Amino acid sequence: SGINAEYGGAKLVRPDAEVWIIYGDGSCGYSIAEFDSFVKHNLPVIAVVGNDGKWAQMYRDQVKLFGSDVGATLRRCRYDDIAKAWDAEGLSLDNLEDCDTVFQKAKFLAENGKPVLINALIGPTNFRDGSISL
């Protein structure tokens, strides 16, 4: 879960603001091509992808109710490499102790005009447990 990259357009109306996009890996997969637009239009946003390799909202209830994860398990895609393919910056975060360093690097790159995507490999969570998401 998360929002779409189009919210990065906030940088157009608030060019001096630090604009962050918070993605789940599923929502990122749908709109990562917007990094091409961020590069073309010089919109140095920072995106963080919480990459748990699942459509987590659906996965939890689907497995509980139907005993199957079909269609709800994703690959742990290298979204950071995809961002690089669009000429943005891509950073990988797989260790909690590196958060400050990676976030500071992302902020520096954005301050210097580059859109940045941080691919944060995260573990399973019980976020929204009990809500129906099917």
C-alpha atoms as an extended CHARMM CRD file, in Angstrom:
* protein
*
       134  EXT
         1         1  SER       CA              0.0000000000        0.0000000000        0.0000000000  PROA      1               0.0000000000
         2         2  GLY       CA              1.0900000000        3.5800000000       -0.3260000000  PROA      2               0.0000000000
         3         3  ILE       CA              0.4700000000        6.4730000000       -2.6460000000  PROA      3               0.0000000000
         4         4  ASN       CA              1.2360000000        6.9920000000       -6.2920000000  PROA      4               0.0000000000
         5         5  ALA       CA              4.1630000000        8.9180000000       -7.7000000000  PROA      5               0.0000000000
         6         6  GLU       CA              1.8700000000       11.6040000000       -9.0340000000  PROA      6               0.0000000000
         7         7  TYR       CA              1.9460000000       13.1470000000       -5.5730000000  PROA      7               0.0000000000
         8         8  GLY       CA              5.5330000000       14.0360000000       -6.3990000000  PROA      8               0.0000000000
         9         9  GLY       CA              3.9970000000       16.7970000000       -8.5100000000  PROA      9               0.0000000000
        10        10  ALA       CA              3.7300000000       18.7290000000       -5.2430000000  PROA      10              0.0000000000
        11        11  LYS       CA              7.2980000000       19.7470000000       -6.0620000000  PROA      11              0.0000000000
        12        12  LEU       CA              5.8600000000       21.8510000000       -8.9320000000  PROA      12              0.0000000000
        13        13  VAL       CA              3.7880000000       24.0170000000       -6.5910000000  PROA      13              0.0000000000
        14        14  ARG       CA              6.2670000000       23.9560000000       -3.6970000000  PROA      14              0.0000000000
        15        15  PRO       CA              9.6550000000       23.8750000000       -5.4680000000  PROA      15              0.0000000000
        16        16  ASP       CA             11.5740000000       24.7450000000       -2.3050000000  PROA      16              0.0000000000
        17        17  ALA       CA              9.8680000000       22.0750000000       -0.1960000000  PROA      17              0.0000000000
        18        18  GLU       CA             11.3820000000       18.6920000000        0.5100000000  PROA      18              0.0000000000
        19        19  VAL       CA              8.8790000000       16.2940000000       -1.0920000000  PROA      19              0.0000000000
        20        20  TRP       CA              8.7850000000       12.6430000000        0.0000000000  PROA      20              0.0000000000
        21        21  ILE       CA              6.7070000000        9.8650000000       -1.5570000000  PROA      21              0.0000000000
        22        22  ILE       CA              6.0110000000        6.8360000000        0.6420000000  PROA      22              0.0000000000
        23        23  TYR       CA              5.2920000000        3.6720000000       -1.3210000000  PROA      23              0.0000000000
        24        24  GLY       CA              4.5160000000        0.0690000000       -0.7030000000  PROA      24              0.0000000000
        25        25  ASP       CA              6.2020000000       -2.2000000000       -3.2250000000  PROA      25              0.0000000000
        26        26  GLY       CA              2.9020000000       -2.9480000000       -4.9360000000  PROA      26              0.0000000000
        27        27  SER       CA              1.9690000000        0.7000000000       -5.4870000000  PROA      27              0.0000000000
        28        28  CYS       CA              5.5170000000        1.4870000000       -6.5950000000  PROA      28              0.0000000000
        29        29  GLY       CA              5.2830000000       -1.1580000000       -9.2930000000  PROA      29              0.0000000000
        30        30  TYR       CA              2.3050000000        0.6460000000      -10.7770000000  PROA      30              0.0000000000
        31        31  SER       CA              3.8270000000        4.1140000000      -10.9800000000  PROA      31              0.0000000000
        32        32  ILE       CA              7.6200000000        3.8720000000      -10.9690000000  PROA      32              0.0000000000
        33        33  ALA       CA              7.7090000000        5.0760000000      -14.5880000000  PROA      33              0.0000000000
        34        34  GLU       CA              6.9130000000        8.5290000000      -13.1890000000  PROA      34              0.0000000000
        35        35  PHE       CA             10.6060000000        8.7030000000      -12.3150000000  PROA      35              0.0000000000
        36        36  ASP       CA             11.1420000000        9.3920000000      -16.0090000000  PROA      36              0.0000000000
        37        37  SER       CA              8.9350000000       12.4890000000      -15.5950000000  PROA      37              0.0000000000
        38        38  PHE       CA             10.7140000000       13.5340000000      -12.3990000000  PROA      38              0.0000000000
        39        39  VAL       CA             14.0320000000       13.4520000000      -14.2630000000  PROA      39              0.0000000000
        40        40  LYS       CA             12.7220000000       15.1690000000      -17.4160000000  PROA      40              0.0000000000
        41        41  HSD       CA             11.0930000000       17.9730000000      -15.4350000000  PROA      41              0.0000000000
        42        42  ASN       CA             13.8390000000       18.3630000000      -12.8270000000  PROA      42              0.0000000000
        43        43  LEU       CA             11.6700000000       17.3710000000       -9.8700000000  PROA      43              0.0000000000
        44        44  PRO       CA             14.0550000000       16.1850000000       -7.1540000000  PROA      44              0.0000000000
        45        45  VAL       CA             11.6380000000       14.2280000000       -4.9880000000  PROA      45              0.0000000000
        46        46  ILE       CA             12.6290000000       11.4890000000       -2.5520000000  PROA      46              0.0000000000
        47        47  ALA       CA             10.6810000000        8.2260000000       -2.6030000000  PROA      47              0.0000000000
        48        48  VAL       CA             10.8810000000        5.4550000000       -0.0260000000  PROA      48              0.0000000000
        49        49  VAL       CA              9.6060000000        2.0030000000       -1.0030000000  PROA      49              0.0000000000
        50        50  GLY       CA              8.7260000000       -0.3360000000        1.8610000000  PROA      50              0.0000000000
        51        51  ASN       CA              9.5780000000       -3.5520000000        0.0230000000  PROA      51              0.0000000000
        52        52  ASP       CA              8.2150000000       -6.6280000000        1.8150000000  PROA      52              0.0000000000
        53        53  GLY       CA              7.5790000000       -8.6830000000       -1.3320000000  PROA      53              0.0000000000
        54        54  LYS       CA              3.8140000000       -8.7820000000       -0.7910000000  PROA      54              0.0000000000
        55        55  TRP       CA              0.5630000000       -7.0360000000       -1.4350000000  PROA      55              0.0000000000
        56        56  ALA       CA              0.5240000000       -7.0180000000        2.3740000000  PROA      56              0.0000000000
        57        57  GLN       CA             -2.9990000000       -5.6670000000        2.8650000000  PROA      57              0.0000000000
        58        58  MET       CA             -4.4250000000       -8.4390000000        0.7090000000  PROA      58              0.0000000000
        59        59  TYR       CA             -1.9440000000      -11.1660000000        1.6240000000  PROA      59              0.0000000000
        60        60  ARG       CA             -2.7970000000      -11.2830000000        5.3140000000  PROA      60              0.0000000000
        61        61  ASP       CA             -6.5640000000      -11.7310000000        4.9490000000  PROA      61              0.0000000000
        62        62  GLN       CA             -6.3220000000      -13.8420000000        1.8160000000  PROA      62              0.0000000000
        63        63  VAL       CA             -4.0890000000      -16.4140000000        3.5120000000  PROA      63              0.0000000000
        64        64  LYS       CA             -6.2130000000      -16.3810000000        6.6570000000  PROA      64              0.0000000000
        65        65  LEU       CA             -9.5520000000      -16.7030000000        4.8450000000  PROA      65              0.0000000000
        66        66  PHE       CA             -8.6450000000      -18.8030000000        1.8080000000  PROA      66              0.0000000000
        67        67  GLY       CA             -5.3960000000      -20.5240000000        2.7620000000  PROA      67              0.0000000000
        68        68  SER       CA             -3.6080000000      -19.2600000000       -0.3540000000  PROA      68              0.0000000000
        69        69  ASP       CA             -1.2130000000      -16.4410000000       -1.1810000000  PROA      69              0.0000000000
        70        70  VAL       CA             -1.7120000000      -16.6950000000       -4.9500000000  PROA      70              0.0000000000
        71        71  GLY       CA             -1.4730000000      -13.2790000000       -6.5690000000  PROA      71              0.0000000000
        72        72  ALA       CA             -0.5030000000      -11.5750000000       -3.3060000000  PROA      72              0.0000000000
        73        73  THR       CA              3.1850000000      -12.5140000000       -3.1420000000  PROA      73              0.0000000000
        74        74  LEU       CA              5.5520000000      -10.3270000000       -5.1520000000  PROA      74              0.0000000000
        75        75  ARG       CA              9.2220000000      -10.5370000000       -6.0300000000  PROA      75              0.0000000000
        76        76  ARG       CA             11.5020000000       -8.2700000000       -4.0460000000  PROA      76              0.0000000000
        77        77  CYS       CA             12.1140000000       -6.0860000000       -7.0370000000  PROA      77              0.0000000000
        78        78  ARG       CA             15.2010000000       -3.8440000000       -7.2600000000  PROA      78              0.0000000000
        79        79  TYR       CA             13.2390000000       -0.6090000000       -7.5130000000  PROA      79              0.0000000000
        80        80  ASP       CA             16.4570000000        1.3020000000       -6.8530000000  PROA      80              0.0000000000
        81        81  ASP       CA             17.9370000000       -0.1110000000      -10.0740000000  PROA      81              0.0000000000
        82        82  ILE       CA             14.7800000000        0.7630000000      -12.0020000000  PROA      82              0.0000000000
        83        83  ALA       CA             15.0280000000        4.3720000000      -10.7930000000  PROA      83              0.0000000000
        84        84  LYS       CA             18.6480000000        4.4430000000      -11.9900000000  PROA      84              0.0000000000
        85        85  ALA       CA             17.4800000000        3.2680000000      -15.4160000000  PROA      85              0.0000000000
        86        86  TRP       CA             15.3810000000        6.4580000000      -15.5910000000  PROA      86              0.0000000000
        87        87  ASP       CA             18.5490000000        8.4950000000      -14.7240000000  PROA      87              0.0000000000
        88        88  ALA       CA             17.3690000000        9.1220000000      -11.1740000000  PROA      88              0.0000000000
        89        89  GLU       CA             19.3390000000        8.0120000000       -8.1230000000  PROA      89              0.0000000000
        90        90  GLY       CA             18.5560000000        4.6690000000       -6.5350000000  PROA      90              0.0000000000
        91        91  LEU       CA             19.6220000000        3.6630000000       -3.0390000000  PROA      91              0.0000000000
        92        92  SER       CA             19.1700000000        0.3630000000       -1.2500000000  PROA      92              0.0000000000
        93        93  LEU       CA             18.4040000000        0.0630000000        2.4480000000  PROA      93              0.0000000000
        94        94  ASP       CA             18.4920000000       -3.3770000000        4.0270000000  PROA      94              0.0000000000
        95        95  ASN       CA             19.8520000000       -2.6260000000        7.4760000000  PROA      95              0.0000000000
        96        96  LEU       CA             18.0720000000       -0.4870000000       10.0660000000  PROA      96              0.0000000000
        97        97  GLU       CA             21.3840000000        0.8960000000       11.3100000000  PROA      97              0.0000000000
        98        98  ASP       CA             21.9560000000        2.4890000000        7.8840000000  PROA      98              0.0000000000
        99        99  CYS       CA             18.7230000000        4.5340000000        7.8710000000  PROA      99              0.0000000000
       100       100  ASP       CA             20.2630000000        7.8480000000        8.8740000000  PROA      100             0.0000000000
       101       101  THR       CA             23.1220000000        7.5150000000        6.4030000000  PROA      101             0.0000000000
       102       102  VAL       CA             20.8750000000        6.5320000000        3.4940000000  PROA      102             0.0000000000
       103       103  PHE       CA             18.2840000000        9.2320000000        4.2730000000  PROA      103             0.0000000000
       104       104  GLN       CA             20.9850000000       11.8960000000        4.5660000000  PROA      104             0.0000000000
       105       105  LYS       CA             22.4650000000       10.7990000000        1.2350000000  PROA      105             0.0000000000
       106       106  ALA       CA             18.9990000000       10.9390000000       -0.3570000000  PROA      106             0.0000000000
       107       107  LYS       CA             18.4440000000       14.4440000000        1.0010000000  PROA      107             0.0000000000
       108       108  PHE       CA             21.8340000000       15.5820000000       -0.3110000000  PROA      108             0.0000000000
       109       109  LEU       CA             21.1470000000       14.1570000000       -3.7810000000  PROA      109             0.0000000000
       110       110  ALA       CA             17.6920000000       15.7680000000       -3.9100000000  PROA      110             0.0000000000
       111       111  GLU       CA             19.0850000000       19.1020000000       -2.7330000000  PROA      111             0.0000000000
       112       112  ASN       CA             21.4600000000       18.8520000000       -5.6890000000  PROA      112             0.0000000000
       113       113  GLY       CA             18.6720000000       18.2850000000       -8.1930000000  PROA      113             0.0000000000
       114       114  LYS       CA             18.3230000000       14.5070000000       -8.4560000000  PROA      114             0.0000000000
       115       115  PRO       CA             15.1290000000       12.5110000000       -7.8890000000  PROA      115             0.0000000000
       116       116  VAL       CA             15.9200000000        9.6670000000       -5.4780000000  PROA      116             0.0000000000
       117       117  LEU       CA             14.3100000000        6.3200000000       -4.7360000000  PROA      117             0.0000000000
       118       118  ILE       CA             15.2090000000        4.3600000000       -1.5940000000  PROA      118             0.0000000000
       119       119  ASN       CA             14.3800000000        0.6580000000       -1.8510000000  PROA      119             0.0000000000
       120       120  ALA       CA             13.9030000000       -0.3000000000        1.8130000000  PROA      120             0.0000000000
       121       121  LEU       CA             13.7670000000       -4.0550000000        2.3390000000  PROA      121             0.0000000000
       122       122  ILE       CA             11.4040000000       -4.6130000000        5.2510000000  PROA      122             0.0000000000
       123       123  GLY       CA             10.0230000000       -7.6410000000        7.0460000000  PROA      123             0.0000000000
       124       124  PRO       CA              6.4140000000       -8.7150000000        7.5090000000  PROA      124             0.0000000000
       125       125  THR       CA              4.1530000000       -6.5290000000        9.5770000000  PROA      125             0.0000000000
       126       126  ASN       CA              0.7340000000       -6.7240000000       11.1930000000  PROA      126             0.0000000000
       127       127  PHE       CA             -0.1060000000       -3.2190000000        9.9480000000  PROA      127             0.0000000000
       128       128  ARG       CA             -3.8720000000       -2.8580000000        9.6410000000  PROA      128             0.0000000000
       129       129  ASP       CA             -4.4190000000       -6.3570000000       11.0040000000  PROA      129             0.0000000000
       130       130  GLY       CA             -8.1300000000       -6.9450000000       11.3030000000  PROA      130             0.0000000000
       131       131  SER       CA             -9.1250000000       -4.5510000000        8.5320000000  PROA      131             0.0000000000
       132       132  ILE       CA            -10.7160000000       -6.1890000000        5.5120000000  PROA      132             0.0000000000
       133       133  SER       CA             -8.7640000000       -5.4820000000        2.3550000000  PROA      133             0.0000000000
       134       134  LEU       CA            -10.0390000000       -8.0040000000       -0.1830000000  PROA      134             0.0000000000
